Amino acid sequence: MALSWRFFICFLLWGGTELCSPQPVWQDEGQRLRPSKAPTVMVECQEAQLVVIVSKDLFGTGKLIRPADLSLGPAKCEPLVSRDTDTVVRFEVGLHECGSSLQVTDDALVYSTFLRHDPRPAGNLSILRTNRAEVPIECHYPRQGNVSSWAILPTWVPFRTTVSSEEKLVFSLRLMEENWSAEKMMPTFQLGDRAHLQAQVHTGSHVPLRLFVDHCVATLTPDWNTSPSHTIVDFHGCLVDGLTEASSAFKAPRPGPETLQFTVDVFHFANDSRNTIYITCHLKVTPADRVPDQLNKACSFSKSSNRWSPVEGPAVICRCCHKGQCGIPGLSRKLSMPKRQHAPRSRRHVTDEADVTVGPLIFLGKTSDHGVEGSTSSPTSVMVGLGLATVVTLTLATIVLGVARRRRAAAHLVCPVSASQ
């Protein structure tokens, strides 16, 4: 009833109900902006630049703003010069100018910036009649094409490829559970167990890549350049640990081109008392559409067939694993030599690479050589101890029996004397 009376009074005073109806408002930092019938900010995303047209009646209140109070982006770019009679303020800037940010998604390139209204007191006054306001601005460009007509020297490369190749790749090497479903939380093993290792590269919005394990070495410390050491993968992707009595091998097929999984039969260094090892692998990537070759491969040795086989690619790329001569002579890296220095490696087809360490792997029940010897002699020590205990027990029993016999003999001698009395 009260609402109906309010509309009736408004109708009498102003001749209509338009001013009495609730109006939607936009509030930014305390400033209420009433939308006008026409948009007050218009954005045009062109091929190489951004055009922003701002109405001087920015808040839709009829009070015009000053062009000097407007700026674009973190760099506070100023608008184009306008006349007092103009009703709009115009900005024309490049997509990369004024501090705009670029975000690469799966489908688009997104340029983000903002329009800022930062009023300042006029003349000698120290008061303001409007508050600050910011209007976010975004331009979306589909990634199917190029967003710039400028040539990329020295040769033409799609812009999406150029942006992606500048991003830093993230490599990882993790211990996994036996079913590969999750990371292994407790890195403890018994001798005879098998470690499940997963190498991975996180590409983000990068072009599709294929990951390879170039070489791996196990050491007692995180420093792979120490001795003793044991080579697990060598010759640009040959899992040489499988040549011995171990059944170490790469898992095929891959979960994806950016992931490579392999197993290693756990071991320890015989002449060292420490029960931990670290595994360091050199990981690298190539474009996913490139066919694997002798420098970029993942090969496992099968004892049943007595031959090497690749995870993917032609079988001929693994033949070099027999002699350890893969790729260009002199550039295959020997990791089994202690106190070695970084040797040059061929970077053909390689876009990025990194050394990653996992560990420590802890072996339960491992003892030093001295401890092993002590454990073999422990049964003899037990037998000697039992023998000594038996001798001591028999001796004590003999003494007790002797004392008992003496007491009985003394009792027989005393009894006749007390009877005569």
RODO-2510 file (C-alpha; in nm, 4 decimals, decimal comma):
residues 421
     n   res          X          Y          Z
     1     m     0,0000     0,0000     0,0000
     2     a     0,2870     0,2351     0,0899
     3     l     0,4521     0,1586    -0,2463
     4     s     0,1325     0,2461    -0,4389
     5     w     0,1032     0,5823    -0,2599
     6     r     0,4681     0,6556    -0,3448
     7     f     0,4065     0,5993    -0,7166
     8     f     0,0911     0,8121    -0,6996
     9     i     0,2798     1,1035    -0,5410
    10     c     0,5590     1,0712    -0,8005
    11     f     0,3028     1,0777    -1,0779
    12     l     0,1485     1,3949    -0,9437
    13     l     0,4827     1,5715    -0,8894
    14     w     0,6752     1,4711    -1,2042
    15     g     0,3998     1,3561    -1,4374
    16     g     0,5255     1,0011    -1,4750
    17     t     0,6700     0,7002    -1,2969
    18     e     1,0032     0,6837    -1,4813
    19     l     1,1945     0,8719    -1,2105
    20     c     1,0302     0,6678    -0,9381
    21     s     1,1385     0,3278    -1,0755
    22     p     1,4488     0,1617    -0,9257
    23     q     1,7530     0,2161    -1,1486
    24     p     2,0458    -0,0271    -1,1769
    25     v     2,3749     0,1245    -1,0711
    26     w     2,7415     0,0365    -1,1242
    27     q     2,9690     0,1042    -0,8297
    28     d     3,3480     0,1171    -0,8418
    29     e     3,5425     0,2421    -0,5405
    30     g     3,2408     0,4252    -0,4048
    31     q     3,1384     0,5893    -0,7333
    32     r     2,7802     0,5102    -0,8459
    33     l     2,7558     0,5110    -1,2232
    34     r     2,4083     0,5276    -1,3803
    35     p     2,4099     0,3639    -1,7210
    36     s     2,2985     0,5886    -2,0022
    37     k     2,1050     0,4727    -2,3027
    38     a     2,4244     0,4606    -2,5102
    39     p     2,7472     0,2993    -2,3824
    40     t     2,9923     0,5516    -2,2427
    41     v     3,3034     0,3415    -2,3234
    42     m     3,3487     0,1724    -2,6616
    43     v     3,6420    -0,0563    -2,7504
    44     e     3,7597    -0,1536    -3,0984
    45     c     4,0154    -0,4378    -3,1183
    46     q     4,1994    -0,3912    -3,4457
    47     e     4,4684    -0,6097    -3,5969
    48     a     4,7635    -0,4252    -3,4453
    49     q     4,6195    -0,1609    -3,2155
    50     l     4,3518    -0,0896    -2,9573
    51     v     4,1045     0,1974    -2,9997
    52     v     3,9090     0,3191    -2,6962
    53     i     3,6405     0,5881    -2,7294
    54     v     3,5160     0,7394    -2,4025
    55     s     3,2136     0,9665    -2,3691
    56     k     3,2806     1,2800    -2,1698
    57     d     2,9545     1,2037    -1,9916
    58     l     3,1252     0,8958    -1,8494
    59     f     2,8932     0,8484    -1,5520
    60     g     2,5710     0,9275    -1,7384
    61     t     2,4895     1,2127    -1,5035
    62     g     2,5292     1,4989    -1,7489
    63     k     2,8436     1,6217    -1,5750
    64     l     3,1320     1,6047    -1,8233
    65     i     3,4757     1,4807    -1,7243
    66     r     3,8058     1,6338    -1,8246
    67     p     4,0202     1,4428    -2,0813
    68     a     4,3290     1,5074    -1,8642
    69     d     4,1758     1,2914    -1,5911
    70     l     4,1690     0,9837    -1,8189
    71     s     4,4587     0,7441    -1,8791
    72     l     4,5016     0,3974    -2,0289
    73     g     4,6896     0,1033    -1,8763
    74     p     4,9563     0,0803    -1,6033
    75     a     5,1794     0,3114    -1,8117
    76     k     4,9082     0,5833    -1,7927
    77     c     4,9021     0,6592    -2,1637
    78     e     4,7337     0,9900    -2,2436
    79     p     4,4453     1,0270    -2,4894
    80     l     4,4666     1,1952    -2,8252
    81     v     4,4270     1,5725    -2,8292
    82     s     4,0602     1,6693    -2,8491
    83     r     3,8738     1,9956    -2,8908
    84     d     3,6511     2,1419    -2,6250
    85     t     3,3523     2,0902    -2,8516
    86     d     3,4183     1,7151    -2,8837
    87     t     3,1847     1,4920    -2,6876
    88     v     3,4252     1,1974    -2,6721
    89     v     3,7872     1,1260    -2,5733
    90     r     3,9823     0,8900    -2,7998
    91     f     4,2762     0,6538    -2,7327
    92     e     4,4734     0,4775    -3,0100
    93     v     4,7593     0,2564    -2,8843
    94     g     4,9421    -0,0594    -2,9946
    95     l     4,8387    -0,3939    -2,8471
    96     h     5,1692    -0,4218    -2,6579
    97     e     5,1789    -0,0588    -2,5432
    98     c     5,0719     0,1131    -2,2211
    99     g     5,1681    -0,1878    -2,0072
   100     s     4,8999    -0,4212    -2,1387
   101     s     4,9319    -0,7877    -2,0392
   102     l     4,9101    -1,0897    -2,2680
   103     q     4,7553    -1,4224    -2,1711
   104     v     4,7776    -1,7256    -2,4005
   105     t     4,4882    -1,9703    -2,3711
   106     d     4,4107    -2,2835    -2,5685
   107     d     4,1890    -2,0928    -2,8097
   108     a     4,2899    -1,7267    -2,8023
   109     l     4,5414    -1,4546    -2,7253
   110     v     4,3960    -1,2196    -2,4643
   111     y     4,5303    -0,8635    -2,4247
   112     s     4,4191    -0,7004    -2,0993
   113     t     4,4386    -0,3396    -1,9822
   114     f     4,2129    -0,0844    -1,8141
   115     l     4,0787     0,2679    -1,8535
   116     r     4,1313     0,4842    -1,5460
   117     h     3,9483     0,8005    -1,4416
   118     d     4,1568     0,9787    -1,1784
   119     p     4,0080     1,3224    -1,1110
   120     r     4,2224     1,6046    -0,9759
   121     p     4,1117     1,9282    -0,8100
   122     a     4,0514     2,2136    -1,0502
   123     g     4,2441     2,5318    -0,9989
   124     n     4,3115     2,6161    -0,6343
   125     l     4,0271     2,4050    -0,5045
   126     s     4,0972     2,1108    -0,2761
   127     i     3,7736     1,9243    -0,3287
   128     l     3,6552     1,6600    -0,5739
   129     r     3,3004     1,5914    -0,6873
   130     t     3,3687     1,2492    -0,8428
   131     n     3,5674     0,9456    -0,7361
   132     r     3,8249     0,7337    -0,9151
   133     a     3,6994     0,4605    -1,1472
   134     e     3,8571     0,1833    -1,3526
   135     v     3,7038     0,0068    -1,6525
   136     p     3,8658    -0,3285    -1,7483
   137     i     3,9324    -0,3794    -2,1185
   138     e     4,0106    -0,7052    -2,2990
   139     c     4,0744    -0,7994    -2,6613
   140     h     4,0450    -1,1657    -2,7658
   141     y     4,2187    -1,2930    -3,0806
   142     p     4,1638    -1,6524    -3,2036
   143     r     4,4854    -1,8539    -3,2244
   144     q     4,4027    -1,9996    -3,5650
   145     g     4,5687    -1,7011    -3,7321
   146     n     4,8306    -1,4339    -3,6743
   147     v     4,7478    -1,1168    -3,4876
   148     s     5,0158    -0,9025    -3,6466
   149     s     5,0980    -0,8268    -4,0074
   150     w     5,4589    -0,7470    -3,9196
   151     a     5,7092    -1,0018    -4,0511
   152     i     5,8993    -1,2056    -3,7920
   153     l     6,2634    -1,2166    -3,8947
   154     p     6,4727    -1,3979    -4,0048
   155     t     6,1977    -1,6291    -4,1338
   156     w     5,8223    -1,6313    -4,1005
   157     v     5,6977    -1,8209    -3,7956
   158     p     5,3325    -1,8193    -3,6775
   159     f     5,2913    -1,5767    -3,3897
   160     r     5,1416    -1,8405    -3,1596
   161     t     5,4581    -2,0507    -3,2041
   162     t     5,6828    -1,7545    -3,1280
   163     v     5,5028    -1,6734    -2,8049
   164     s     5,4996    -2,0346    -2,6875
   165     s     5,8672    -2,0955    -2,7497
   166     e     5,9542    -1,8087    -2,5164
   167     e     5,7782    -1,9749    -2,2220
   168     k     5,9917    -2,1659    -1,9729
   169     l     5,9206    -2,5393    -1,9582
   170     v     5,8895    -2,7165    -1,6237
   171     f     6,0545    -3,0615    -1,6010
   172     s     5,9869    -3,3141    -1,3241
   173     l     6,1041    -3,6610    -1,2179
   174     r     5,8911    -3,8409    -0,9585
   175     l     5,8677    -4,1746    -0,7801
   176     m     5,5299    -4,3353    -0,8519
   177     e     5,3207    -4,6126    -0,6995
   178     e     5,3265    -4,9513    -0,8710
   179     n     5,0030    -4,8804    -1,0604
   180     w     5,1315    -4,5356    -1,1728
   181     s     4,8164    -4,3743    -1,0283
   182     a     4,9842    -4,1420    -0,7754
   183     e     5,3204    -4,0226    -0,6501
   184     k     5,4900    -4,2495    -0,3962
   185     m     5,4866    -4,0735    -0,0612
   186     m     5,7349    -4,3023     0,1231
   187     p     6,0557    -4,3501    -0,0823
   188     t     6,1504    -4,6712     0,1016
   189     f     6,2439    -4,9985    -0,0691
   190     q     6,3636    -5,3490     0,0047
   191     l     6,6364    -5,4937    -0,2124
   192     g     6,4564    -5,6814    -0,4878
   193     d     6,1852    -5,4167    -0,5235
   194     r     6,1309    -5,2133    -0,8371
   195     a     6,1255    -4,8317    -0,8473
   196     h     5,8669    -4,6720    -1,0790
   197     l     5,9921    -4,3399    -1,2186
   198     q     5,7910    -4,0878    -1,4199
   199     a     5,9595    -3,8099    -1,6179
   200     q     5,7321    -3,5297    -1,7336
   201     v     5,7395    -3,1847    -1,8887
   202     h     5,4627    -2,9349    -1,8153
   203     t     5,4102    -2,7526    -2,1441
   204     g     5,1281    -2,5158    -2,0455
   205     s     5,0240    -2,3385    -2,3644
   206     h     5,3385    -2,4472    -2,5483
   207     v     5,3154    -2,6239    -2,8809
   208     p     5,2962    -3,0069    -2,8364
   209     l     5,6294    -3,1577    -2,7291
   210     r     5,7700    -3,5080    -2,6848
   211     l     5,9838    -3,5823    -2,3764
   212     f     6,2966    -3,8016    -2,3761
   213     v     6,5287    -3,9232    -2,0987
   214     d     6,8713    -3,8605    -2,2499
   215     h     7,0689    -4,0215    -1,9662
   216     c     7,0402    -4,1097    -1,5952
   217     v     7,2963    -4,1862    -1,3259
   218     a     7,2636    -4,3042    -0,9636
   219     t     7,4936    -4,1686    -0,6928
   220     l     7,5140    -4,1555    -0,3134
   221     t     7,4633    -3,7772    -0,3090
   222     p     7,2546    -3,5325    -0,5161
   223     d     7,5732    -3,4401    -0,7047
   224     w     7,5739    -3,6739    -1,0066
   225     n     7,9418    -3,5971    -1,0696
   226     t     8,0591    -3,7969    -0,7643
   227     s     8,1873    -4,1525    -0,7191
   228     p     8,0739    -4,4273    -0,6866
   229     s     7,8043    -4,4048    -0,9515
   230     h     7,5917    -4,6346    -1,1640
   231     t     7,4606    -4,5510    -1,5118
   232     i     7,0940    -4,6298    -1,5712
   233     v     7,0274    -4,4588    -1,9077
   234     d     7,2999    -4,3651    -2,1558
   235     f     7,3717    -4,3035    -2,5247
   236     h     7,0782    -4,0665    -2,5748
   237     g     6,7997    -4,2879    -2,4418
   238     c     6,9351    -4,6446    -2,4056
   239     l     6,8229    -4,7963    -2,0717
   240     v     7,1523    -4,9819    -2,0159
   241     d     7,0583    -5,0919    -1,6628
   242     g     6,8452    -5,3625    -1,8255
   243     l     7,1530    -5,5283    -1,9779
   244     t     7,2462    -5,6867    -1,6415
   245     e     7,0355    -5,9189    -1,4273
   246     a     6,7873    -5,6336    -1,3789
   247     s     6,4565    -5,6076    -1,5659
   248     s     6,4630    -5,2259    -1,5932
   249     a     6,2679    -5,0968    -1,8954
   250     f     6,0684    -4,8084    -2,0396
   251     k     5,6894    -4,8456    -2,0211
   252     a     5,5099    -4,8597    -2,3546
   253     p     5,2918    -4,7048    -2,4737
   254     r     5,3338    -4,3630    -2,3212
   255     p     5,0485    -4,1955    -2,1272
   256     g     5,1143    -3,8944    -2,3499
   257     p     5,3998    -3,7438    -2,5535
   258     e     5,4973    -3,5166    -2,2623
   259     t     5,5365    -3,8123    -2,0191
   260     l     5,7814    -4,1045    -2,0140
   261     q     5,7661    -4,3819    -1,7527
   262     f     6,0282    -4,6468    -1,6719
   263     t     6,1136    -4,8986    -1,4000
   264     v     6,4488    -4,9640    -1,2307
   265     d     6,5334    -5,2637    -1,0131
   266     v     6,6582    -5,1084    -0,6894
   267     f     7,0161    -5,1632    -0,5796
   268     h     7,2801    -5,0318    -0,3421
   269     f     7,6535    -4,9784    -0,3617
   270     a     7,8229    -5,2837    -0,2112
   271     n     8,1282    -5,1128    -0,0622
   272     d     7,9442    -4,8287     0,1100
   273     s     7,7488    -4,8368     0,4349
   274     r     7,4988    -4,5664     0,3329
   275     n     7,1471    -4,6896     0,2608
   276     t     7,0352    -4,4073     0,0269
   277     i     7,0878    -4,3244    -0,3409
   278     y     6,9892    -4,0351    -0,5686
   279     i     6,8947    -4,0632    -0,9365
   280     t     6,9694    -3,7699    -1,1680
   281     c     6,8310    -3,7664    -1,5224
   282     h     6,8909    -3,5313    -1,8118
   283     l     6,5536    -3,4632    -1,9769
   284     k     6,4940    -3,3010    -2,3131
   285     v     6,2069    -3,2365    -2,5515
   286     t     6,1487    -3,2251    -2,9256
   287     p     5,8412    -3,1251    -3,1277
   288     a     5,5777    -3,3958    -3,0881
   289     d     5,5381    -3,4399    -3,4630
   290     r     5,9087    -3,5159    -3,5177
   291     v     5,9968    -3,8815    -3,5751
   292     p     6,2332    -4,0205    -3,3029
   293     d     6,5920    -4,0809    -3,4123
   294     q     6,9231    -4,1981    -3,2640
   295     l     6,9629    -3,8769    -3,0641
   296     n     6,6042    -3,8676    -2,9375
   297     k     6,4729    -4,2097    -2,8414
   298     a     6,3623    -4,4366    -2,5554
   299     c     6,5009    -4,7905    -2,5958
   300     s     6,4754    -5,0950    -2,3645
   301     f     6,6664    -5,4244    -2,3817
   302     s     6,4682    -5,7497    -2,3916
   303     k     6,6586    -6,0536    -2,2632
   304     s     6,4086    -6,2961    -2,4163
   305     s     6,4639    -6,1646    -2,7697
   306     n     6,8178    -6,0360    -2,7011
   307     r     6,7505    -5,7072    -2,8766
   308     w     6,6673    -5,3427    -2,8160
   309     s     6,3186    -5,2072    -2,8873
   310     p     6,1918    -4,8435    -2,8892
   311     v     5,8856    -4,7039    -2,7158
   312     e     5,7974    -4,5419    -3,0483
   313     g     5,9638    -4,4940    -3,3837
   314     p     6,1452    -4,7386    -3,6115
   315     a     6,3430    -5,0220    -3,4491
   316     v     6,6588    -4,9198    -3,6340
   317     i     6,7116    -4,6213    -3,4015
   318     c     6,7966    -4,8606    -3,1135
   319     r     7,0665    -5,0607    -3,2923
   320     c     7,3332    -4,8159    -3,1829
   321     c     7,2703    -4,9110    -2,8176
   322     h     7,4689    -5,2369    -2,8668
   323     k     7,7948    -5,0507    -2,9270
   324     g     7,7049    -4,7255    -2,7543
   325     q     7,7684    -4,5234    -3,0687
   326     c     7,4517    -4,3212    -3,1150
   327     g     7,4270    -4,0028    -3,3152
   328     i     7,7348    -3,8020    -3,4016
   329     p     8,0616    -3,9724    -3,2911
   330     g     8,2196    -3,8077    -2,9903
   331     l     7,8996    -3,6394    -2,8725
   332     s     7,7437    -3,9373    -2,6948
   333     r     7,7768    -3,8743    -2,3263
   334     k     7,9440    -4,1396    -2,1089
   335     l     7,7984    -4,1182    -1,7606
   336     s     7,9720    -4,4182    -1,6052
   337     m     8,3032    -4,2371    -1,5642
   338     p     8,3570    -4,0829    -1,2158
   339     k     8,4602    -3,7214    -1,1702
   340     r     8,3528    -3,6384    -1,5239
   341     q     8,2958    -3,2971    -1,6717
   342     h     8,0001    -3,1801    -1,8776
   343     a     8,0723    -3,2840    -2,2349
   344     p     7,9151    -3,1116    -2,5335
   345     r     7,5911    -3,2663    -2,6548
   346     s     7,4253    -3,2414    -2,9896
   347     r     7,1270    -3,0036    -2,9679
   348     r     6,9786    -3,1083    -3,3016
   349     h     6,6002    -3,0995    -3,2812
   350     v     6,6179    -3,0096    -2,9101
   351     t     6,4191    -2,7054    -2,7991
   352     d     6,4832    -2,7271    -2,4222
   353     e     6,6438    -2,9543    -2,1620
   354     a     6,7113    -2,9823    -1,7891
   355     d     6,8801    -3,1990    -1,5226
   356     v     6,6349    -3,3289    -1,2594
   357     t     6,7151    -3,5304    -0,9431
   358     v     6,4895    -3,7604    -0,7411
   359     g     6,5802    -3,8962    -0,3986
   360     p     6,6873    -4,0057    -0,1601
   361     l     6,5696    -4,3613    -0,2211
   362     i     6,5993    -4,5370     0,1160
   363     f     6,6740    -4,9098     0,1428
   364     l     6,5455    -5,0801     0,4565
   365     g     6,7571    -5,3471     0,6289
   366     k     7,0818    -5,2568     0,4543
   367     t     7,3913    -5,2824     0,6766
   368     s     7,7593    -5,2160     0,6239
   369     d     8,0070    -5,4870     0,5316
   370     h     8,1284    -5,4936     0,8914
   371     g     7,7721    -5,5320     1,0102
   372     v     7,7197    -5,8208     0,7686
   373     e     8,0232    -5,9986     0,9031
   374     g     7,8989    -5,9404     1,2552
   375     s     7,5621    -6,0874     1,1680
   376     t     7,7213    -6,4076     1,0329
   377     s     7,9175    -6,4613     1,3542
   378     s     7,6247    -6,3866     1,5831
   379     p     7,5004    -6,7523     1,6008
   380     t     7,8404    -6,8624     1,7326
   381     s     7,8296    -6,5915     1,9962
   382     v     7,4857    -6,7077     2,1011
   383     m     7,6031    -7,0677     2,1329
   384     v     7,9012    -6,9616     2,3422
   385     g     7,6735    -6,7571     2,5648
   386     l     7,4358    -7,0473     2,6110
   387     g     7,7264    -7,2774     2,6960
   388     l     7,8597    -7,0392     2,9599
   389     a     7,5131    -7,0031     3,1083
   390     t     7,4790    -7,3804     3,1286
   391     v     7,8171    -7,4168     3,3035
   392     v     7,7297    -7,1434     3,5518
   393     t     7,3914    -7,3050     3,6222
   394     l     7,5474    -7,6478     3,6806
   395     t     7,8145    -7,5008     3,9073
   396     l     7,5552    -7,3190     4,1167
   397     a     7,3479    -7,6359     4,1388
   398     t     7,6521    -7,8345     4,2577
   399     i     7,7301    -7,5780     4,5244
   400     v     7,3701    -7,5754     4,6476
   401     l     7,3628    -7,9547     4,6668
   402     g     7,6952    -7,9599     4,8558
   403     v     7,5705    -7,7080     5,1099
   404     a     7,2499    -7,9065     5,1579
   405     r     7,4412    -8,2293     5,2209
   406     r     7,6634    -8,0642     5,4801
   407     r     7,3610    -7,9274     5,6681
   408     r     7,2035    -8,2751     5,6756
   409     a     7,5258    -8,4305     5,8072
   410     a     7,5509    -8,1719     6,0849
   411     a     7,1905    -8,2354     6,1849
   412     h     7,2545    -8,6133     6,2290
   413     l     7,5501    -8,5445     6,4617
   414     v     7,3553    -8,3102     6,6935
   415     c     7,0414    -8,5202     6,7388
   416     p     7,1907    -8,8073     6,9624
   417     v     7,3380    -8,5601     7,2116
   418     s     7,0048    -8,3851     7,2698
   419     a     6,8339    -8,7291     7,3179
   420     s     7,0656    -8,8328     7,6021
   421     q     6,9907    -8,5205     7,7881
***
